[in-house]
Structures are given as structure tokens and as C-alpha cells.
Amino acid sequence: MPASEVLSANTPVPASASAKPLNGGDEQWIGSFLAGLSGWTLDAFDFFLVVLSLTAIGRDFHESVPKMLAASWATLALRPVGAFLFGFISDRYGRRRPLMVNLCLFSVVELATAFTHSYTQFIVVRALFGIVMGKSGYIPGEIILVLLDAGSGATVSVCSIK
């Protein structure tokens, strides 16, 4: 079964899927799973760290809390843009290099948040963070689906939806 059918939600899972062994690359999918879990954990940590600090950050920028909530809104609103953008790049150029680029961009944008000097800079950086955050957990999931065989991949894909 091709990978495009594995990713389809309408693909029936064969009854023998749970009994099928994994392909020979067990270590590869475990590494991808751990990379995805780590990336997802770090982006969630950063997102909620900023959310919990919005009052203090708002005091530094002399802005109200409702106005500061726009930063969280911008981050979440642009996640689908990042998922679409990095998904397109991953389909076009493979999974591993876009994952590395995404993780590097994630680190740069996360660090840039600490060096913003105005409310406008803060909103722009958090919007960029939303774009980068949109794909950081999904590329490893796609790699796992490719590394596993079709039956196991269909079973795993149900569990790896965020």
C-alpha cells in the first residue's frame, strides 16, 4: 500500500495490522518518535511559558493584558500556515532536511522572543513562532509513517494525530 493511502483517513485498517511486525528499521522510528515528542514538548513549554508571563511582559511594554493576548492569538492562528508551508516543503524535498531547518528556525525564533524591544516586535516574533510551531511535531510523525509498513502505519497514524 503506498504512503499516500496510509495517510488517508478513509483507508480501512486490515484486521491483521496489529499482528504485523515492524519493518527492520525499529531504531529509526523510535528516534523519529523521540525527536517529535521532544519538539512538541519544547514548543508547548515555550508557548505556555509566554502565556503565563504575559502580564509581566505587558508591564515591560506598557500594554494591557488583553492587548498582550493578541500575541497568543497570533501564535495559534498562524500554526496552520506553518503546517501547510512545512508540509508542502516536506512533500517536495523529503522529511529529514525540513525537520532540521524547522528545528533551527524554532530555536532562532524562540531566542529572538527574549530580545524584542517593543510590542510590535513581540507580536511579529510570536507570529513567526506560530508558523514554525505549526510543523515542529508533525514531520517526525510523517517520517514514522514512511518507516513503518502500511498496516502498522495506519494504526500508528491514528495515535500520532495532535
NORCORPE-V85638 format. One line per field, one symbol per residue. psi: psi as a letter, one per 20 degrees, with the letter a starting at -180 (. if undefined). burial: I if it has 16 or more other ideal C-beta (glycine too) atoms within 10 Angstrom, else O. A space follows every 50 residues. Layout:
psi->???
burial->???
This chain:
psi->pqhhhhipijpqpqhjghipqrrilghghgggghgggggggghgggghgg gijhgghhghjlqrghhhihghghghhighghggghgggghgjrhgghgg gghghggghghhhijqirgggggghhghhgghhhihihghhhgghhhqrg ghhhghhhhjp.
burial->OOOOOIOOOOOOIOOOIOOOOOOOOOOIIOOIIOIIOOIIOIIOOIIOOI OOOIOOIIOOIOIOOOOIOIIIOIIOOIIOOIIOIIIOIIOOOOIOOIIO IIIOIIOOIIOIIOOIOOIOOIIOIIIIIIIIIIIIIIIIIIIIIIIIOI IIIIIIIOOIOO
